[in-house]
Amino acid sequence: MAEEFARVGEIEICYETFGNPEDPAMLLIMGLGTQMLAWHEDFCEQLAARGFFVIRHDNRDIGRSTRLDDAPTPTLKQLALRDRRGAAYTLSDMARDSVGVLDHLGIEKAHIVGASMGGMIAQRIAIEHPHRTLSLVSIMSNTGSFWSGQPALSMYALLLRPAPMERHAYIERAVEMFQKIGGSGFEADVEDLRDIASRSYDRGHDPRGSSRQLGAIIADRDRSPLLRKLKVPVTVIHGSEDKLVPRSGGRATAKAVPGAMLVEIGGMGHGLPRAAWPQIIGAIVQNAERASSGRAAAPPRAATTG
C-alpha cells in the first residue's frame, strides 16, 4: 500500500498498512532514528498473512513524518549527562502520535509491538492508553531504569556521533553501525541493510531529529512501577548479544509485568535479522492469541533459543 499521512494535532505521521482492515490491528513502532522501513515489508506481510492488519509508521522527527525543526535540539553535553532539560518532547507525546494513527484509521484497539525506543513508546501506550491496547510486545528495549538495559560505555560514542550528511557516507555508516550491534549468531544481510539505508536517506535525513528523539528517551522515568499495573498479555523479546540495550533491560521489563513472557534469542544483537523472524513473529502471534483467548496473564516463563 502507498504511504499515507495521519494528522495528529500539529503533527503529521506517515504510515503504511498491510493486510485486511477487517483483521485485528497490529501497530509496529520503530526505534531511535530509524524509519518504519526497518519493519521490513516481508516481515509486515508475514504478520498480515497470520491474520493481522499491520500498520507501520515513521515516528515524529524521522522519515516523512513532521520534523520539529523549530524545537530545541539537545546538546551533546546534555545527552551525555542525561540532562532531561534538553528534551523537546517526551515518549508520552510520541505514544500519542501512534494512538493518533489508530484514531485516523478508525481503529479502537490494537496489538502494540515496539522495537528499541519503539518498545519504550509501546510501553507508554499500554500504560497511558490501556483501553486502546490489546497486547504488548517489547523488543530489545528496557524499562527506563538507570540500573538495567543501559548501553555499554563503548556504545555511547556510536549513539552520540552525528550521522554524515552526504548520501554515500550516510549509507555506509548505517551499514557499519548495524553490523557492529547485530550480534554474532546471525549473518548480516549487507545488501538488505544498504537498501534500507538508501531508501531511508532518500525519504529524508536530518540527524537533529534523532538527537531530539534521544532527548525524549533520556527525559523519561523508570516505567517499572507502572508496568506492574498492566492487565494485557505482554511478551518481551531480547537478543542475548545486545550491546546497545543489554538483555538486562529485557529481563527487567519481563520481571516488572505480572505474567509476562520472556523470549531471549541466542546470538541476536540489536536488530531484527531475517533468520530470527520465525521466532520473533511466532512470539508476537502467540502473545496476540493470548489476548484473543482472554488469557491476560500467563505463568511467568523464560524461553531461550539459539
Rosetta blueprint (number, residue, H / E / L):
1 M L
2 A L
3 E L
4 E E
5 F E
6 A E
7 R E
8 V E
9 G L
10 E L
11 I E
12 E E
13 I E
14 C E
15 Y E
16 E E
17 T E
18 F E
19 G L
20 N L
21 P L
22 E L
23 D L
24 P L
25 A E
26 M E
27 L E
28 L E
29 I E
30 M L
31 G L
32 L L
33 G L
34 T L
35 Q L
36 M H
37 L H
38 A H
39 W L
40 H L
41 E H
42 D H
43 F H
44 C H
45 E H
46 Q H
47 L H
48 A H
49 A H
50 R L
51 G L
52 F L
53 F E
54 V E
55 I E
56 R E
57 H E
58 D L
59 N L
60 R L
61 D L
62 I L
63 G L
64 R L
65 S L
66 T L
67 R L
68 L L
69 D L
70 D L
71 A L
72 P L
73 T L
74 P L
75 T L
76 L H
77 K H
78 Q H
79 L H
80 A H
81 L L
82 R L
83 D L
84 R H
85 R H
86 G H
87 A L
88 A L
89 Y L
90 T L
91 L H
92 S H
93 D H
94 M H
95 A H
96 R H
97 D H
98 S H
99 V H
100 G H
101 V H
102 L H
103 D H
104 H H
105 L H
106 G L
107 I L
108 E L
109 K L
110 A E
111 H E
112 I E
113 V E
114 G E
115 A E
116 S L
117 M H
118 G H
119 G H
120 M H
121 I H
122 A H
123 Q H
124 R H
125 I H
126 A H
127 I H
128 E H
129 H L
130 P H
131 H H
132 R H
133 T E
134 L E
135 S E
136 L E
137 V E
138 S E
139 I E
140 M L
141 S L
142 N L
143 T L
144 G L
145 S L
146 F L
147 W L
148 S L
149 G L
150 Q L
151 P L
152 A L
153 L H
154 S H
155 M H
156 Y H
157 A H
158 L H
159 L H
160 L H
161 R L
162 P L
163 A L
164 P L
165 M L
166 E L
167 R H
168 H H
169 A H
170 Y H
171 I H
172 E H
173 R H
174 A H
175 V H
176 E H
177 M H
178 F H
179 Q H
180 K H
181 I L
182 G L
183 G L
184 S L
185 G L
186 F L
187 E L
188 A L
189 D L
190 V H
191 E H
192 D H
193 L H
194 R H
195 D H
196 I H
197 A H
198 S H
199 R H
200 S H
201 Y H
202 D H
203 R H
204 G L
205 H L
206 D L
207 P H
208 R H
209 G H
210 S H
211 S H
212 R H
213 Q H
214 L H
215 G H
216 A H
217 I H
218 I H
219 A H
220 D L
221 R L
222 D L
223 R L
224 S H
225 P H
226 L H
227 L H
228 R L
229 K L
230 L L
231 K L
232 V L
233 P L
234 V E
235 T E
236 V E
237 I E
238 H E
239 G E
240 S L
241 E L
242 D L
243 K L
244 L L
245 V L
246 P L
247 R H
248 S H
249 G H
250 G H
251 R H
252 A H
253 T H
254 A H
255 K H
256 A H
257 V L
258 P L
259 G L
260 A L
261 M E
262 L E
263 V E
264 E E
265 I E
266 G L
267 G L
268 M L
269 G L
270 H L
271 G L
272 L L
273 P L
274 R H
275 A H
276 A H
277 W H
278 P H
279 Q H
280 I H
281 I H
282 G H
283 A H
284 I H
285 V H
286 Q H
287 N H
288 A H
289 E H
290 R H
291 A H
292 S H
293 S L
294 G L
295 R L
296 A L
297 A L
298 A L
299 P L
300 P L
301 R E
302 A E
303 A E
304 T E
305 T E
306 G L
